[in-house]
Amino acid sequence: MKFFISGSINDSPNIKTIMKIVEETGHEVTHDWTTTDTFLSGSQEKLNNLDESRSRAKKDIDGVLSCDVYVLCSDNEKVGKGMYVELGAAIALHETRGYPAVYVIGELNHLSLFYLHETVKRRRNIQEVLQDF
C-alpha cells in the first residue's frame, strides 16, 4: 500500500518516525515532505521563492493523489496549515473515487470539523492504522 503521512512541519520528528514504521512494514510513502518543506519556513521566504514553493506544493498534492492511505497526525501542539489542504484533498478524492482511506491519528490536540467527516477514521497511532491492512 502507498501511504501519505501528513501533519504540522513542527511535528516532523514524529512524522519521520511514523514514515519509518510504515516503510518497515513493507508499505511505501508517496512523498517525504519532511526533507524539503522546512527549507521555506516563513511566508516571505515562500513568496521570494515562488518556483520552489509551487514545486513543493505540487509534490505534496501529488503525494496525496498517488496514495492508497492518507494519514494525518494530530499530536502536534501548533496547528499546521498545509495539512488541512491535504486532508481536504484526501477526503475529496475518497468521495469521488472511493480511495484513499483517510485516517487521523494521535491525541487530537487540535480538532477540525473535518476530522469528524464520515470518510475519516480515527485511530490512536499508526500501528492501529496498519492493522487495517
N, C-alpha and C positions, 0 to 999 in steps of 0.2 A: 504494500500500500504506500501511497505517496502522501506525506504529511506536510502541512504548512503550519508552523508554530508562530503565533502572534503574541504581542504584548508590548509593554512600555519599554522604550530604549533604556530606561533606568533600571530595568529588571533583566538586562542582558545576561549577567552571570547565571541566573536561574534558568533562563530560556536556553542558553547553551547546554546546560546540564540536561534539560528535557530533550533537546535535539539529539544529544549523545545517546540517551536511553532509547529513543525511537530508532536510531540507526543500529544500535547494538542488538535490537530485537529483530533485525532484518528488514526494516522499513526504510524508506527514502525520505529525506527532507527536500522539498522542491526548491527552496531558496533560503540560504542562511543570511538574513539581513543584518545579523548582529556583527558581521565582519565588515560591513560597509556603511551602515546608516549612522554610526556615531561620528563619522567624519564631518557631516554637515549638521551641527547641533543647534545653531541659532537661526532665527528667522532671516536675519540679514545675510548670513552666510549662505543660506539656501537661495535667496534672491540673487546674490552675487555670483552664484554658480548654477545658473538655470539649466544648462545642458546636463550637468551631473545630477541635479535634483530630479529632473524629468526622467533620466535614465534609471535612477534608483526607484522612483515611484512606479515606473513600468515594470521593473524586475519584481517588486513586491506584489503587484497585482497579477503578473504572470505566474508567480508562485502560488497564489490563491487559485487562479484559473486552472492550473495543472494538478491540483491536489485532489485526493480522494477523501482526505480527512483534514478539516480545519480545526485548530485548537487555539483558543485564546487563553492566556494565563492572566488570572485576575489577582495575583498575590501582591502586586506592587502597590505601594502606598501613594505614589504620584501617578495620576491618570495620564495615559498616553493619548495621542490624537489619531495617528495613522492606524492604530489597531482597530478603531471603530469603523474606519473606512473599509478595512479588510474584512471585518465582521459583517458589515453590510453587504459587501460583495459576495461573501460566502453564503449568506442567507439568501440573497437574490439568485445565486446560481442554484442552490438547492431547490428553491421554489420553481425555477424554470426548467431544470434538467434532472432533478432528483438526487444530486450529489454536488458538493461533498457533504459528508456527515459533519455536523457542526457541534463543537464542544466548547464549553467554558469550564476551566479547571481552577482550583485554588480557593482561597478564603473569601472571595468576593469583597475585597477591601474597598471597592467602589462598585456601584451597581448601575448598570444601564438597563433601561426598559427592554432592550433587545436581547439581554441575557435570558429573558423570560419568553421570548418568541417560541412558538410551538416547535420550530425546527431545531432549536438549541437544546442539547443535552448537557446537564451539569454533572460534573464529577469532581471528586476531591483532588485527584492527581493524575498524572499521565499513565501510571500503572493501571488505574481503573479504566481509562480510555482504551488502552492496549488489550484489556481483557475482552473488549467487544469485537476484537479481530483475531 
